[in-house]
């Protein structure tokens, strides 16, 4: 994941629990196997299970609303 210089979304991932935008699964700290998606300027995270179940839609760059 890359960020532009001066990006305002410089949150500390270790301090804030991640929540899957699809199923609501919570986790503490960063998870390298979770998927991060930016849709309409909003960063969303998806757990391993939701990412696997929707892999073709993710590769096709469909917004999660279409899954």
C-alpha positions in Angstrom: 0.0 0.0 0.0 1.4 3.4 -0.9 0.5 6.8 0.2 1.0 10.2 -1.4 3.2 12.7 0.5 1.0 14.7 2.8 -1.7 12.1 2.8 -4.2 12.9 5.6 -5.0 9.3 6.3 -1.9 8.5 8.3 -3.6 6.5 11.1 -1.7 4.1 13.3 -3.1 0.7 12.3 -1.8 -0.9 15.5 -3.7 1.4 17.7 -7.1 0.9 16.0 -8.9 -2.4 15.5 -9.8 -3.3 11.9 -13.4 -4.2 11.0 -14.4 -6.1 7.9 -16.6 -3.9 5.8 -18.5 -6.9 4.5 -19.2 -9.2 7.5 -18.1 -7.1 10.5 -15.3 -9.4 11.7 -13.0 -7.5 14.1 -9.3 -7.8 14.6 -6.6 -6.2 16.8 -3.6 -4.8 14.9 -2.7 -5.0 11.3 -3.4 -8.2 9.3 -1.2 -8.6 6.2 -3.7 -11.0 4.7 -6.7 -8.7 4.8 -7.6 -6.7 1.7 -7.7 -2.9 1.7 -9.9 -1.2 -0.9 -10.5 2.5 -1.5 -14.0 3.1 -2.8 -15.4 6.7 -3.3 -12.4 8.0 -1.3 -13.1 5.8 1.7 -10.7 3.1 2.8 -12.4 -0.2 3.6 -10.9 -3.5 4.9 -12.1 -7.0 4.1 -11.2 -10.1 6.1 -9.6 -13.3 4.6 -12.9 -15.1 4.2 -14.7 -12.2 2.4 -11.7 -11.6 0.3 -11.5 -15.2 -0.8 -15.2 -15.5 -1.5 -15.2 -12.4 -3.7 -11.8 -12.7 -5.4 -13.0 -12.5 -8.9 -15.0 -9.3 -8.2 -12.0 -7.8 -6.5 -9.7 -8.6 -9.4 -12.4 -7.1 -11.8 -12.2 -3.9 -9.7 -15.9 -4.0 -8.9 -17.0 -1.9 -5.9 -18.0 -4.1 -2.9 -21.6 -3.0 -3.4 -21.6 -5.3 -6.5 -20.5 -8.4 -4.6 
